[in-house]
Amino acid sequence: MFLFFLLLGLASPALGQGFVSDVLKNIGKISSPPPIQPEEWDGLEFRYGRVVFRPAQFKIEAAFLGFILVYAVVWLLGRRQNHLRAMAWFDAHKALLETQFSNPLPKTGLIVQDGPRDFFNYSTGRRGLRALHTTAQLRPRQDALSMLIDFCWTLYDLKYTPKDEIQLDFTLQPSSGTPGLVWAIIKKDEMTNMRRERFDLGFTKGAEFAGLPDDVYVFSEAADITESLLKYTSNLPLAKLLHSDAAHKYFRSLFITDQPAERPEGVIPASERFRHVILTLDAPPPSDAAATIPLVEICFALIDVLDSKLPLRPETKLKLKTRREEVEEELKKEARKEKDDEQEENKRLAKKKAEEEKLARLSATEQKKFEEKERKKALRRQQGKLVSRK
């Protein structure tokens, strides 16, 4: 319609000029937005030229920024707290490590830190030892969300107690004097999980031992192993030490083992078999970092005994040897069975693939006959199973 009047105006300027101008004015009135009336602002605002900033209009953004800042502060403080706790423990034990090892620290002279909660040290150069791996795995204090989850889980599971852990794993040199054995002292609150998770504890039997605290269990393959170990470390009496509050509250477990913690998938080659002395501790606070030094000293006394010759009865030595031969045979059978099952599965898959390729080459009618034949076979097998059950 507008185009019609526009053409009319072009054809007759005198007739259409006034009309067209009126139409254009009306269209401008309809299409133009209404004027914006500035509102009076009585809150806090900052002006810089034509730029106006009103904080009240950015409440969500401010809350989000505040959350990020709080999380960053928690991360920095938690990371620093973990670093101070780990460094305090290593500094307290540094003198002991220097007296025992020719290379107590890495060449850099610094403890290796892997992330905000994991710390490592590697010591070498001592008689009877290949190496000492010391690891400190602390709570994720830098992660507020993880700490909150841990707290909530402790309310749900009363037995769940997240702790800072320090573990010293002494890898021993081969010894012709002392046979391979598994022996451990474990606190009762750690016993259930370890009994379920550790393969090497399956070699042992647990029992209370006279002279040790009531909340500590001894796991041994034979009674005379415990007697010999406690007797020949009498210069550093373990039983007396565990009764002292200073060391007992940070002690979790002490292992002597020639077996892996996890069940192996086959027989471990002789070149990869090592004996270990493993001490696990709760990391003490920096103010009490030296409390675990006597427990570490006990480990060196045990290593010296194991490196020489631990006196055991002949029947105990025979029992240790027989038990390991039986386990090796079980592992061999499991490995053979797993290999046979894998070969059987490969044959089944190859047969199935060949049948599918053969079926793909058949015509539609032949495929239908083949499928009907297979269906009848499956039905007969199912009927045979039902008859045999009756």
C-alpha positions as CSV (number, residue, x, y, z in Angstrom):
1,M,0.0,0.0,0.0
2,F,2.8,2.3,0.9
3,L,4.5,1.5,-2.4
4,F,1.3,2.4,-4.2
5,F,1.1,5.9,-2.6
6,L,4.8,6.4,-3.2
7,L,4.4,5.7,-6.9
8,L,1.4,8.0,-6.9
9,G,3.4,10.8,-5.4
10,L,6.2,10.3,-8.0
11,A,3.6,10.4,-10.8
12,S,1.8,13.5,-9.4
13,P,4.1,15.5,-7.2
14,A,1.5,18.1,-6.4
15,L,-1.0,15.5,-5.4
16,G,1.1,13.1,-3.4
17,Q,3.8,15.3,-1.8
18,G,1.8,16.2,1.3
19,F,0.3,12.8,1.7
20,V,3.6,10.9,1.5
21,S,5.3,13.3,4.0
22,D,2.4,12.7,6.4
23,V,2.8,8.9,6.0
24,L,6.5,9.0,6.7
25,K,6.0,11.1,9.8
26,N,3.5,8.6,11.2
27,I,5.8,5.6,10.4
28,G,8.6,7.3,12.3
29,K,6.4,7.8,15.3
30,I,5.3,4.2,15.3
31,S,8.8,2.6,14.8
32,S,10.9,4.8,17.1
33,P,11.4,3.6,20.7
34,P,10.0,5.7,23.5
35,P,12.5,8.0,25.1
36,I,14.3,6.6,28.2
37,Q,13.7,8.6,31.4
38,P,16.8,8.3,33.6
39,E,16.0,6.9,37.1
40,E,17.2,8.6,40.2
41,W,19.8,6.4,41.9
42,D,20.1,6.7,45.7
43,G,22.7,3.9,46.2
44,L,26.4,3.8,46.1
45,E,27.9,4.5,42.7
46,F,31.2,5.5,41.1
47,R,31.5,7.9,38.1
48,Y,34.3,8.4,35.8
49,G,33.3,10.5,32.9
50,R,30.4,8.8,31.2
51,V,31.2,5.5,32.9
52,V,29.1,4.7,35.9
53,F,29.6,1.7,38.3
54,R,26.9,0.7,40.7
55,P,28.1,-2.2,43.0
56,A,24.5,-3.1,44.0
57,Q,23.8,-4.2,40.4
58,F,26.6,-6.8,40.6
59,K,25.7,-8.9,43.7
60,I,26.0,-12.3,42.0
61,E,29.3,-11.4,40.4
62,A,30.6,-10.2,43.8
63,A,29.5,-13.4,45.5
64,F,31.2,-15.5,42.8
65,L,34.4,-13.5,43.0
66,G,34.4,-13.7,46.8
67,F,34.0,-17.5,46.6
68,I,37.0,-17.7,44.3
69,L,39.1,-15.5,46.6
70,V,38.2,-17.6,49.7
71,Y,39.0,-20.8,47.9
72,A,42.4,-19.4,46.7
73,V,43.2,-18.3,50.3
74,V,42.3,-21.8,51.6
75,W,44.4,-23.4,48.9
76,L,47.4,-21.3,49.7
77,L,47.1,-21.8,53.5
78,G,46.4,-25.5,53.2
79,R,49.4,-26.0,50.9
80,R,51.6,-24.1,53.3
81,Q,50.4,-26.1,56.3
82,N,51.1,-29.4,54.6
83,H,54.5,-28.2,53.5
84,L,55.4,-27.1,57.0
85,R,54.2,-30.4,58.5
86,A,56.2,-32.5,56.1
87,M,59.4,-30.4,56.3
88,A,59.2,-30.4,60.1
89,W,59.1,-34.2,60.1
90,F,62.0,-34.6,57.6
91,D,64.1,-32.0,59.4
92,A,63.6,-33.7,62.8
93,H,64.8,-37.1,61.3
94,K,67.5,-35.7,59.1
95,A,70.2,-36.2,61.7
96,L,69.3,-39.9,62.1
97,L,69.3,-40.5,58.3
98,E,72.7,-38.8,58.0
99,T,74.2,-41.2,60.6
100,Q,72.7,-44.2,58.8
101,F,73.2,-43.4,55.1
102,S,76.0,-42.1,53.0
103,N,73.3,-40.5,50.7
104,P,70.5,-39.6,53.0
105,L,68.9,-37.0,50.6
106,P,68.8,-36.5,46.9
107,K,71.6,-34.6,45.2
108,T,69.6,-31.4,45.3
109,G,69.5,-31.7,49.1
110,L,65.7,-31.1,49.0
111,I,62.7,-33.2,49.6
112,V,60.8,-33.9,46.5
113,Q,57.3,-32.4,46.5
114,D,54.7,-33.8,44.1
115,G,51.7,-31.5,44.4
116,P,50.4,-29.8,47.6
117,R,50.0,-33.0,49.7
118,D,52.7,-35.6,48.6
119,F,56.3,-35.5,49.6
120,F,59.1,-38.0,48.9
121,N,62.7,-38.8,49.9
122,Y,65.1,-41.4,48.7
123,S,68.1,-42.6,50.8
124,T,70.9,-45.0,49.8
125,G,74.2,-46.2,51.0
126,R,73.8,-48.4,54.1
127,R,74.8,-52.0,54.9
128,G,72.0,-54.4,54.4
129,L,69.8,-51.9,52.5
130,R,69.2,-51.3,48.9
131,A,67.3,-48.1,49.6
132,L,64.8,-46.3,51.8
133,H,61.7,-44.7,50.2
134,T,60.1,-42.2,52.5
135,T,56.7,-40.9,51.5
136,A,54.4,-38.4,53.2
137,Q,50.8,-38.3,52.0
138,L,49.0,-35.6,53.9
139,R,45.3,-34.6,54.0
140,P,44.1,-32.4,51.1
141,R,44.1,-29.2,53.3
142,Q,44.4,-27.1,50.1
143,D,41.1,-28.4,48.8
144,A,38.2,-27.1,50.9
145,L,35.7,-29.3,49.0
146,S,37.6,-32.5,49.7
147,M,38.0,-31.6,53.4
148,L,34.2,-31.0,53.6
149,I,33.5,-34.3,52.0
150,D,35.9,-36.0,54.4
151,F,34.1,-34.4,57.3
152,C,30.7,-35.4,56.1
153,W,31.9,-39.0,55.5
154,T,33.2,-39.2,59.1
155,L,29.6,-38.4,60.3
156,Y,28.3,-41.2,58.1
157,D,31.0,-43.8,58.8
158,L,32.2,-43.6,62.4
159,K,35.2,-45.8,61.6
160,Y,36.5,-43.5,58.9
161,T,39.3,-41.3,60.2
162,P,41.2,-39.4,57.6
163,K,44.8,-38.9,58.7
164,D,48.2,-37.7,57.6
165,E,50.4,-40.7,56.7
166,I,54.1,-41.1,56.6
167,Q,55.5,-44.4,55.3
168,L,59.1,-45.6,55.4
169,D,59.8,-48.5,53.0
170,F,63.2,-50.1,53.6
171,T,64.2,-52.4,50.7
172,L,66.6,-55.0,52.0
173,Q,69.6,-56.6,50.3
174,P,69.4,-60.4,49.7
175,S,70.5,-62.4,52.8
176,S,71.5,-66.0,53.0
177,G,71.1,-66.1,56.7
178,T,67.5,-65.1,57.3
179,P,64.8,-66.8,55.1
180,G,61.9,-64.8,53.6
181,L,59.1,-64.3,56.1
182,V,56.1,-62.2,56.9
183,W,55.7,-60.6,60.3
184,A,53.8,-57.5,61.3
185,I,52.6,-55.4,64.3
186,I,49.4,-53.6,63.5
187,K,47.0,-51.4,65.5
188,K,43.6,-52.9,65.8
189,D,41.8,-50.0,64.2
190,E,44.0,-50.5,61.1
191,M,43.8,-54.3,61.2
192,T,40.4,-54.9,59.4
193,N,41.3,-53.0,56.3
194,M,44.8,-54.3,56.1
195,R,43.7,-57.9,56.6
196,R,41.3,-57.5,53.7
197,E,43.6,-55.6,51.4
198,R,47.1,-57.0,51.8
199,F,48.0,-60.2,50.2
200,D,51.1,-60.9,52.4
201,L,49.0,-61.0,55.6
202,G,47.4,-64.1,54.2
203,F,50.6,-65.9,55.2
204,T,50.2,-65.1,58.8
205,K,47.9,-65.6,61.8
206,G,47.1,-62.7,64.2
207,A,47.2,-62.8,68.0
208,E,47.8,-60.6,71.0
209,F,51.2,-60.7,72.4
210,A,52.1,-60.4,76.1
211,G,54.0,-57.2,76.7
212,L,52.5,-55.2,73.9
213,P,49.7,-52.7,74.3
214,D,46.1,-54.1,74.2
215,D,45.3,-52.2,70.9
216,V,48.2,-53.8,69.0
217,Y,48.1,-57.2,67.2
218,V,51.0,-59.3,66.1
219,F,50.8,-61.2,62.8
220,S,53.4,-63.9,62.3
221,E,53.9,-67.2,60.4
222,A,55.4,-68.8,63.5
223,A,55.6,-68.0,67.2
224,D,59.4,-68.2,67.4
225,I,59.7,-65.4,64.7
226,T,58.1,-63.0,67.1
227,E,60.2,-64.2,70.1
228,S,63.5,-63.9,68.1
229,L,62.7,-60.5,66.7
230,L,61.8,-59.0,70.0
231,K,64.7,-60.7,71.8
232,Y,67.4,-59.6,69.3
233,T,66.3,-56.0,69.3
234,S,66.3,-55.8,73.1
235,N,68.7,-52.8,72.9
236,L,65.8,-50.9,71.5
237,P,62.8,-52.6,73.2
238,L,59.8,-52.3,70.8
239,A,57.3,-53.4,73.4
240,K,58.4,-50.7,75.9
241,L,58.4,-48.1,73.1
242,L,54.9,-48.9,72.0
243,H,53.7,-48.4,75.6
244,S,55.1,-44.9,75.6
245,D,52.4,-42.3,74.7
246,A,54.9,-40.2,72.6
247,A,55.4,-43.0,70.1
248,H,52.3,-45.1,70.5
249,K,49.8,-42.4,69.3
250,Y,51.6,-42.0,66.0
251,F,52.3,-45.7,65.3
252,R,50.1,-47.5,62.8
253,S,51.9,-50.6,61.6
254,L,55.3,-52.3,61.2
255,F,55.9,-54.9,58.5
256,I,58.6,-57.3,57.7
257,T,57.7,-59.0,54.4
258,D,59.1,-60.8,51.4
259,Q,55.7,-60.8,49.6
260,P,53.9,-58.1,47.7
261,A,51.0,-56.2,49.2
262,E,48.7,-57.0,46.3
263,R,48.2,-60.5,44.9
264,P,50.4,-61.0,41.9
265,E,49.0,-62.2,38.6
266,G,51.7,-64.8,38.3
267,V,55.0,-66.0,39.9
268,I,57.3,-63.1,40.5
269,P,60.7,-63.6,39.0
270,A,63.6,-64.1,41.5
271,S,65.3,-60.9,40.2
272,E,62.2,-58.9,41.3
273,R,61.7,-60.4,44.7
274,F,62.8,-58.1,47.6
275,R,62.4,-58.1,51.3
276,H,60.9,-55.0,52.9
277,V,60.7,-53.5,56.3
278,I,57.7,-51.0,56.2
279,L,56.9,-48.6,59.0
280,T,53.6,-46.6,58.7
281,L,53.0,-43.6,60.9
282,D,50.5,-40.9,61.5
283,A,52.3,-37.7,60.7
284,P,52.8,-35.8,64.0
285,P,52.3,-32.0,64.1
286,P,55.4,-29.8,63.6
287,S,55.7,-29.2,67.4
288,D,56.0,-33.0,68.0
289,A,57.8,-34.1,64.9
290,A,60.7,-35.8,66.8
291,A,58.4,-38.2,68.7
292,T,58.7,-40.9,66.0
293,I,62.5,-41.0,65.9
294,P,62.7,-44.0,68.2
295,L,60.3,-45.9,65.9
296,V,62.6,-45.3,63.0
297,E,65.6,-46.4,65.0
298,I,63.8,-49.7,65.7
299,C,63.6,-50.3,62.0
300,F,67.4,-50.1,61.6
301,A,67.8,-52.5,64.5
302,L,65.5,-55.0,62.8
303,I,67.4,-54.6,59.5
304,D,70.7,-55.4,61.1
305,V,69.1,-58.6,62.6
306,L,67.6,-59.7,59.3
307,D,70.9,-59.0,57.5
308,S,72.9,-61.2,59.8
309,K,71.0,-64.4,60.8
310,L,67.8,-64.6,62.6
311,P,67.8,-67.7,64.8
312,L,64.8,-69.8,63.9
313,R,63.9,-73.4,64.5
314,P,64.4,-75.9,61.6
315,E,60.7,-76.7,61.4
316,T,59.9,-73.0,61.1
317,K,62.3,-72.6,58.2
318,L,60.8,-75.6,56.5
319,K,57.3,-74.2,57.1
320,L,58.3,-70.9,55.5
321,K,59.8,-72.6,52.5
322,T,56.8,-75.0,52.0
323,R,54.3,-72.2,52.3
324,R,56.0,-70.2,49.6
325,E,56.2,-73.2,47.3
326,E,52.5,-73.8,47.7
327,V,51.6,-70.2,46.9
328,E,53.9,-70.2,43.9
329,E,52.1,-73.3,42.6
330,E,48.7,-71.7,43.2
331,L,49.9,-68.6,41.2
332,K,51.2,-70.8,38.4
333,K,47.8,-72.6,38.2
334,E,46.0,-69.3,38.1
335,A,48.2,-68.0,35.4
336,R,47.8,-71.1,33.3
337,K,44.0,-71.0,33.8
338,E,43.9,-67.4,32.8
339,K,46.0,-68.1,29.7
340,D,43.8,-71.1,28.8
341,D,40.6,-69.0,29.2
342,E,42.1,-66.3,27.1
343,Q,42.9,-68.8,24.3
344,E,39.5,-70.3,24.6
345,E,37.9,-66.9,24.2
346,N,40.1,-66.1,21.2
347,K,39.0,-69.3,19.6
348,R,35.4,-68.6,20.3
349,L,35.6,-65.1,18.8
350,A,37.5,-66.4,15.7
351,K,34.8,-69.1,15.2
352,K,32.1,-66.5,15.6
353,K,33.8,-64.1,13.1
354,A,34.2,-67.0,10.5
355,E,30.5,-67.9,10.9
356,E,29.5,-64.2,10.4
357,E,31.6,-63.9,7.3
358,K,30.2,-67.2,5.9
359,L,26.6,-66.0,6.7
360,A,27.3,-62.7,4.9
361,R,28.1,-64.5,1.7
362,L,24.8,-66.4,1.7
363,S,21.7,-65.3,-0.1
364,A,18.7,-64.0,1.9
365,T,16.9,-67.3,1.7
366,E,20.0,-69.3,2.8
367,Q,20.6,-66.8,5.7
368,K,17.0,-67.4,6.8
369,K,17.4,-71.2,6.7
370,F,20.7,-70.9,8.6
371,E,19.2,-68.7,11.4
372,E,16.2,-71.1,11.7
373,K,18.6,-74.0,12.0
374,E,20.6,-72.2,14.8
375,R,17.4,-71.3,16.6
376,K,16.4,-75.0,16.7
377,K,19.8,-76.0,18.0
378,A,19.6,-73.5,20.8
379,L,16.1,-74.7,21.7
380,R,17.3,-78.3,21.8
381,R,20.2,-77.3,24.1
382,Q,17.8,-75.5,26.4
383,Q,15.5,-78.4,26.6
384,G,18.4,-80.7,27.3
385,K,19.4,-78.5,30.3
386,L,15.9,-78.6,31.7
387,V,15.7,-82.4,31.4
388,S,19.1,-82.8,33.2
389,R,17.9,-80.6,36.0
390,K,14.8,-82.7,36.6
